[in-house]
Amino acid sequence: MAPPSPPTSRVPLSYFSDADPNDPMVAPVKSPQVLSKFPPTLVITATRGFELSAALYTHEQLVKAGVDTELHVWEGLFHGFFYNVDVPESKDAFNVMVKFFDRHLGHE
């Protein structure tokens, strides 16, 4: 007997209230064809961020789709840690971002 399938939809966020959660324009990670058209992508997360699992999965799917992608994970930090400039690791994250954009926008 096969394990039960995970639910295909959840209660939508208000900005998705009229959208199909399986539409690749709403959830591109569900469509390898859409993902393959992504530009170079930088994924930044932290081990205590609620988005960690989704970030890892998205990065994996981007790699499978052939997208030039980078994943950076900061240990012990929280969601959006780099928004707080008082967090020392924010400078490290900003440096990663600057180098990524320099590389992909032709400034190196």
N, C-alpha and C positions, 0 to 999 in steps of 0.2 A: 504494500500500500504506500502510495506516494505521500510525502509530507504535505500539509496544507499550503496553498499558495499564499504569498504575502498579499495584503490588500493592494489594489491598484490605484485607489484614491483615498485621500484623507479629507478632512474638513479644510476647504480652501482658505487661504489667506484672503483678506478682504479684496485685495487688488487682483485676485484670481477668481473671484466669486462667480463670474460668468464664463470661465474658461474650462476647457477639458484638461484635467491634470495629466492626461496621456498625450496631449498634443506636443510634438517636438519643439514647437515655438514657445511652449510654456516650460517644458522639461527637456531641453536638448540632449541631456545625458541618455535619454531613452532612444535616441536615434543616431546610430553610427554615421549615417549619411549627413546629418546636420553637423555632428561633431567634426567630421572630416573637413568641413569648410571653415572651422575656427582658425583665427590667426594665432601666432605664437601666444601661449597662455602661461601666466604666472599664477600659481596657487600658493597662497600663504595661509597658514593655520597654526594652531598651538595645541599642545597635548591636553589642555583643559578646556578647549573651546568645544561648544556643543556641535560645531560643524566639522570636527575632525574626521569622522567616518565618511561623511559626504565629500569632503575635500579629497581624501585618499581615493575614494571610488571614482570621483570625477577625473582625477589625474590619471588613474589607471585606464579609464575609458578613452580619454584623450590620446594617451600613448597608443592604445590599440587602434585608434582611428588614424594614426600617423601624424598627429599634431605635434609640433615642436612645443613641448611643455616642460615647465620646471615646477617642482614641489619643494617648498621650504616649510619645515615644521619646527617651531620653537618649544623647547621643553618647559613644562610647568607653567606656561602662561595661559591666558584666558582669551575668549573671543574678542577680536578687534583690539588686541593689546597695543598695536602700533598707533592707534588713535590717541593714546595717552603719551605725550612726549616726555613725561617724567619717568616712564618705564625705560630703563637703560637699553633694553633690546629693541626698542623702537628705532633707534638710530641704525642698528644692524639691518632691520627690516627695510628702512628707507634706502639704505645703501644697496640692498638686493634689488629693490624696485628701480632705482636709478640705473644701475648697471644693466638690468634686463631691458629697460626702454632704450638705453643708449645702444645696446647691441642690435635691437630689432628695429630701431628707427634710423640706423646708419650713422650714429654719432661717435662710433669708436674708430 
